Amino acid sequence: MFRYSTKIFFAILAIWAFSPLFVVAQVSQPASAFANSEPIELSDLTAVIYQFTNFLIGVAPIIAVIFIVWGGITYMAAGADSERAARARSRIFHGFIGAIIIFGVGVLLSTALYFITGLSTGVL
């Protein structure tokens, strides 16, 4: 039963992930997207780093909470099974470590962006 539900989950996830491609497939596009484009500047790189940092800082707490709650529920359901309890404690620990790493990356990227451009992003 577990394998069947996992396959269904990943099938739905794939359909959801690739559905924008099917919608855009009917739109007529110019011959080249880069025909009239301008050169890439440092401000473009700054914008990409800023958006990526904001994305990570927005997603990290959600993923960390999911892992911590999942580990807590597994720990409560483990009962006397020490192996399941150890895996649950490990999951909780890794949830905290993952959140710390992602927040650290956000801080490092914001600091690097500040030193490269002299602009404060206000991300954190």
Secondary structure, DSSP 4 states (H G I P E B T S, - for coil): -HHHHHHHHHHHHHHHHHHHHHHHTTS---S-TTTTPPPP-HHHHHHHHHHHHHHHHHHHHHHHHHHHHHHHHHHHHHTT-HHHHHHHHHHHHHHHHHHHHHHHHHHHHHHHHHHHH-------
